[in-house]
Amino acid sequence: MRKTLGWLLSLVVLIGTMGAAGATAQAATAAGPAAATDIKDRILGIPGMSLIEEKPYPGYRFFVLNYEQPVDHRQPWKGTFKQRMTLLHKDVSRPTVFFTSGYNVNTNPRRSEPTTIVDGNQVSLEYRFFTPSRPDPANWAKLDIWQAASDQHRIFTALKKIYNKNWLSTGGSKGGMTATYYERFYPRDMDGVVAYVAPNDVVNNEDSAYDRFFAKVGTKECRDRLNAVQREALVRRAPLEAKFATAAAENGWTFTTVGNLDKAYEAVVLDYVWAFWQYSLLADCSSIPTAATASDQEIWDTIDAISGFSAYADQGLQTYTPYYYQAGTQLGSPDIKQPHLKGLSRYGYQPPREFVPRDIPMTFQSGAMADIDGWVRDNAHQMLFVYGQNDPWGAEPFRLGYKARDSHVMIAPGANHGANVAQLQEGEKALATAKILQWAGVAPAAALADSAKAAPLAAADAQLDRQDLEREPQLRP
């Protein structure tokens, strides 16, 4: 009997061992191909994905890609276009950050602040209709915030099968707006949103918030100095426009879209004060010339350095046609009074219609931003908005209602349009960092217990973390 029982026990152990080995072999067979397949092959295995190039970077794989998208997500059978994107690959076990600038995509390896904080992967997307991500022919009616959000949703759905840890969306300025709109239309996709310096022009014809901002920003001395230079540039319109005409001839600038050189000149000058606060700091005021004693060349140089005389030439406008189109159809645009220019300004703040070719039809949709604003106030969940104290675009920020959950609006003191978490006051900086780590699912136990102990997980990298602050249209985030 003992021999029989012993034999039976041996048989059971043998069968169990074989079963376990078989199960292990089956698991290895199932997991093996995905684990063994190179990440590039896995990405290119996504239907519609194609490689433009791979660029080496230490510790990462960096891919520049095209993804085939429907021109119209409501009617996907009616044509497609290739949308350019990049992928900074760290590891599929890490969280992923979905970055949007709202404009063209940078095809060099870069890391947004949330990506550094969570030590994750980053997907960066070119906004539809910014070349080369433009359908041909271009049906401009398909350039709206829902279609763009649907571009993101479709890419997220495809990549989530590979990058299955938590996802955050982020972006600055129009990119921050884009991240916010994506959350509004597809609130179940992301685990958190970090929107930097995102304008919120709810009522397009009510812009008094900007007038109040310019009446108190910085110091009176700095405001007076900037206003005086701007006024002087219009007082000396004739000699400075002669310089402008010479520069246009030398550079091949034309002014068909805006209408003429005079309108382009005034648009550049009227941007001057706004552009200073958008890109400069209060400390930079000392570099502004004294208008009364400045030469024509000094006035020209400061206007050109801050506003850029090429901005409203056809060649300068062309890149931003999709933005001006959206500003004039959904996003809205500010109109500030600038009383110190009374009697000198011929055109005032020109609307977006002036900067879009006339063969592109535009109709403003007054309810688009009100819908976004109402949704954020009542439904924000795990959203962080960061603004700069001295940034004009922060004059109309997103605000949170009492129904918002685990969401925050923070202001970086003295900061401009490049404001970020690192520039916040220490307590808010720690809290924001802790929240980003928590939403990404990678917060260390110490940071969960005490936000003061929260810190970025990735080491700083001067090249990857460099802010390429694009000179965006001033009308115009």
Solvent accessible surface area in square Angstrom, and as a share of the most:
residue,aa,sasa,rsa
1,M,171,0.77
2,R,218,0.79
3,K,182,0.77
4,T,72,0.42
5,L,92,0.46
6,G,33,0.31
7,W,156,0.55
8,L,77,0.38
9,L,118,0.59
10,S,70,0.45
11,L,65,0.33
12,V,96,0.55
13,V,100,0.57
14,L,99,0.49
15,I,103,0.52
16,G,43,0.41
17,T,81,0.47
18,M,123,0.55
19,G,44,0.42
20,A,60,0.46
21,A,59,0.46
22,G,33,0.31
23,A,58,0.45
24,T,92,0.53
25,A,58,0.45
26,Q,136,0.61
27,A,61,0.47
28,A,61,0.47
29,T,100,0.58
30,A,83,0.65
31,A,60,0.46
32,G,27,0.26
33,P,84,0.53
34,A,47,0.36
35,A,88,0.68
36,A,88,0.68
37,T,54,0.32
38,D,62,0.32
39,I,17,0.09
40,K,58,0.25
41,D,79,0.41
42,R,63,0.23
43,I,1,0.00
44,L,59,0.29
45,G,57,0.55
46,I,19,0.09
47,P,118,0.74
48,G,37,0.35
49,M,15,0.07
50,S,46,0.30
51,L,64,0.32
52,I,79,0.40
53,E,72,0.32
54,E,60,0.27
55,K,46,0.20
56,P,127,0.80
57,Y,41,0.15
58,P,113,0.71
59,G,64,0.62
60,Y,25,0.10
61,R,73,0.27
62,F,3,0.01
63,F,1,0.00
64,V,2,0.01
65,L,1,0.00
66,N,29,0.15
67,Y,9,0.03
68,E,73,0.33
69,Q,0,0.00
70,P,8,0.05
71,V,21,0.12
72,D,8,0.04
73,H,33,0.15
74,R,146,0.53
75,Q,58,0.26
76,P,63,0.40
77,W,183,0.64
78,K,126,0.54
79,G,34,0.33
80,T,70,0.40
81,F,12,0.05
82,K,121,0.51
83,Q,1,0.00
84,R,47,0.17
85,M,0,0.00
86,T,4,0.02
87,L,0,0.00
88,L,2,0.01
89,H,22,0.10
90,K,68,0.29
91,D,61,0.32
92,V,47,0.27
93,S,65,0.42
94,R,57,0.21
95,P,1,0.01
96,T,2,0.01
97,V,0,0.00
98,F,0,0.00
99,F,56,0.23
100,T,4,0.02
101,S,25,0.16
102,G,0,0.00
103,Y,2,0.01
104,N,41,0.21
105,V,14,0.08
106,N,60,0.31
107,T,35,0.20
108,N,68,0.35
109,P,15,0.10
110,R,30,0.11
111,R,18,0.07
112,S,17,0.11
113,E,40,0.18
114,P,0,0.00
115,T,0,0.00
116,T,16,0.09
117,I,4,0.02
118,V,0,0.00
119,D,25,0.13
120,G,0,0.00
121,N,0,0.00
122,Q,7,0.03
123,V,0,0.00
124,S,8,0.05
125,L,8,0.04
126,E,0,0.00
127,Y,12,0.05
128,R,0,0.00
129,F,0,0.00
130,F,1,0.00
131,T,77,0.44
132,P,86,0.54
133,S,0,0.00
134,R,71,0.26
135,P,5,0.03
136,D,139,0.72
137,P,120,0.75
138,A,35,0.27
139,N,74,0.38
140,W,28,0.10
141,A,67,0.52
142,K,46,0.20
143,L,4,0.02
144,D,25,0.13
145,I,7,0.03
146,W,56,0.20
147,Q,3,0.01
148,A,6,0.04
149,A,2,0.02
150,S,4,0.02
151,D,1,0.00
152,Q,1,0.00
153,H,59,0.26
154,R,89,0.32
155,I,0,0.00
156,F,20,0.08
157,T,63,0.37
158,A,13,0.10
159,L,0,0.00
160,K,64,0.27
161,K,156,0.66
162,I,15,0.08
163,Y,0,0.00
164,N,95,0.49
165,K,98,0.41
166,N,48,0.24
167,W,1,0.00
168,L,0,0.00
169,S,0,0.00
170,T,1,0.00
171,G,1,0.01
172,G,28,0.27
173,S,3,0.02
174,K,4,0.02
175,G,0,0.00
176,G,0,0.00
177,M,5,0.02
178,T,10,0.06
179,A,0,0.00
180,T,0,0.00
181,Y,8,0.03
182,Y,1,0.00
183,E,9,0.04
184,R,59,0.21
185,F,52,0.22
186,Y,43,0.16
187,P,55,0.35
188,R,222,0.81
189,D,17,0.09
190,M,15,0.07
191,D,51,0.27
192,G,2,0.02
193,V,0,0.00
194,V,0,0.00
195,A,0,0.00
196,Y,19,0.07
197,V,3,0.02
198,A,0,0.00
199,P,4,0.02
200,N,5,0.03
201,D,10,0.05
202,V,42,0.24
203,V,89,0.51
204,N,41,0.21
205,N,144,0.74
206,E,88,0.39
207,D,14,0.07
208,S,38,0.24
209,A,18,0.14
210,Y,0,0.00
211,D,37,0.19
212,R,143,0.52
213,F,19,0.08
214,F,33,0.14
215,A,70,0.55
216,K,148,0.63
217,V,8,0.05
218,G,29,0.28
219,T,60,0.35
220,K,134,0.57
221,E,127,0.57
222,C,3,0.02
223,R,47,0.17
224,D,66,0.34
225,R,74,0.27
226,L,0,0.00
227,N,41,0.21
228,A,42,0.33
229,V,0,0.00
230,Q,0,0.00
231,R,102,0.37
232,E,37,0.17
233,A,0,0.00
234,L,6,0.03
235,V,81,0.46
236,R,41,0.15
237,R,17,0.06
238,A,80,0.62
239,P,60,0.38
240,L,1,0.01
241,E,29,0.13
242,A,61,0.47
243,K,64,0.27
244,F,0,0.00
245,A,48,0.37
246,T,74,0.43
247,A,15,0.12
248,A,7,0.05
249,A,85,0.66
250,E,134,0.60
251,N,87,0.45
252,G,45,0.44
253,W,48,0.17
254,T,66,0.38
255,F,25,0.10
256,T,116,0.68
257,T,22,0.13
258,V,1,0.01
259,G,48,0.46
260,N,69,0.35
261,L,39,0.19
262,D,24,0.12
263,K,36,0.15
264,A,0,0.00
265,Y,0,0.00
266,E,0,0.00
267,A,4,0.03
268,V,1,0.00
269,V,0,0.00
270,L,4,0.02
271,D,2,0.01
272,Y,0,0.00
273,V,11,0.06
274,W,0,0.00
275,A,0,0.00
276,F,2,0.01
277,W,1,0.00
278,Q,0,0.00
279,Y,37,0.14
280,S,20,0.13
281,L,83,0.42
282,L,69,0.34
283,A,86,0.66
284,D,59,0.31
285,C,13,0.08
286,S,97,0.63
287,S,87,0.56
288,I,4,0.02
289,P,26,0.17
290,T,76,0.44
291,A,8,0.06
292,A,90,0.69
293,T,115,0.67
294,A,8,0.06
295,S,54,0.35
296,D,52,0.27
297,Q,85,0.38
298,E,84,0.38
299,I,0,0.00
300,W,26,0.09
301,D,70,0.36
302,T,15,0.09
303,I,1,0.01
304,D,58,0.30
305,A,74,0.57
306,I,22,0.11
307,S,4,0.02
308,G,15,0.15
309,F,2,0.01
310,S,47,0.30
311,A,34,0.26
312,Y,4,0.01
313,A,0,0.00
314,D,28,0.15
315,Q,89,0.40
316,G,22,0.21
317,L,4,0.02
318,Q,135,0.60
319,T,66,0.38
320,Y,34,0.13
321,T,10,0.06
322,P,0,0.00
323,Y,0,0.00
324,Y,6,0.02
325,Y,16,0.06
326,Q,1,0.00
327,A,1,0.01
328,G,14,0.14
329,T,5,0.03
330,Q,14,0.06
331,L,4,0.02
332,G,4,0.04
333,S,12,0.08
334,P,4,0.02
335,D,82,0.42
336,I,12,0.06
337,K,155,0.66
338,Q,21,0.09
339,P,109,0.69
340,H,48,0.22
341,L,4,0.02
342,K,174,0.74
343,G,79,0.76
344,L,43,0.22
345,S,39,0.25
346,R,149,0.55
347,Y,79,0.30
348,G,30,0.29
349,Y,22,0.08
350,Q,8,0.03
351,P,73,0.46
352,P,10,0.06
353,R,69,0.25
354,E,33,0.15
355,F,1,0.00
356,V,0,0.00
357,P,45,0.28
358,R,135,0.49
359,D,123,0.64
360,I,16,0.08
361,P,103,0.65
362,M,35,0.16
363,T,110,0.64
364,F,73,0.30
365,Q,93,0.41
366,S,88,0.57
367,G,47,0.45
368,A,16,0.12
369,M,6,0.03
370,A,48,0.37
371,D,60,0.31
372,I,0,0.00
373,D,13,0.07
374,G,30,0.29
375,W,36,0.13
376,V,0,0.00
377,R,88,0.32
378,D,66,0.34
379,N,63,0.32
380,A,0,0.00
381,H,75,0.34
382,Q,37,0.16
383,M,0,0.00
384,L,1,0.01
385,F,0,0.00
386,V,0,0.00
387,Y,5,0.02
388,G,3,0.03
389,Q,103,0.46
390,N,15,0.08
391,D,1,0.00
392,P,0,0.00
393,W,4,0.01
394,G,19,0.18
395,A,19,0.15
396,E,23,0.10
397,P,18,0.12
398,F,1,0.00
399,R,127,0.46
400,L,52,0.26
401,G,26,0.25
402,Y,200,0.76
403,K,106,0.45
404,A,24,0.19
405,R,139,0.51
406,D,49,0.25
407,S,17,0.11
408,H,40,0.18
409,V,55,0.31
410,M,6,0.03
411,I,97,0.49
412,A,0,0.00
413,P,69,0.43
414,G,31,0.30
415,A,5,0.04
416,N,20,0.10
417,H,4,0.02
418,G,7,0.07
419,A,2,0.02
420,N,24,0.12
421,V,3,0.02
422,A,58,0.45
423,Q,80,0.36
424,L,8,0.04
425,Q,114,0.51
426,E,132,0.59
427,G,58,0.55
428,E,61,0.27
429,K,68,0.29
430,A,17,0.13
431,L,60,0.30
432,A,1,0.00
433,T,6,0.04
434,A,10,0.08
435,K,37,0.16
436,I,0,0.00
437,L,0,0.00
438,Q,79,0.35
439,W,6,0.02
440,A,2,0.02
441,G,54,0.51
442,V,33,0.19
443,A,19,0.14
444,P,59,0.37
445,A,83,0.65
446,A,52,0.40
447,A,4,0.03
448,L,112,0.56
449,A,92,0.72
450,D,60,0.31
451,S,39,0.25
452,A,77,0.60
453,K,133,0.56
454,A,14,0.11
455,A,55,0.43
456,P,73,0.46
457,L,68,0.34
458,A,13,0.10
459,A,86,0.67
460,A,97,0.75
461,D,41,0.21
462,A,98,0.76
463,Q,79,0.35
464,L,1,0.01
465,D,45,0.23
466,R,123,0.45
467,Q,108,0.48
468,D,70,0.36
469,L,81,0.40
470,E,63,0.28
471,R,106,0.39
472,E,12,0.05
473,P,11,0.07
474,Q,7,0.03
475,L,1,0.01
476,R,2,0.01
477,P,3,0.02
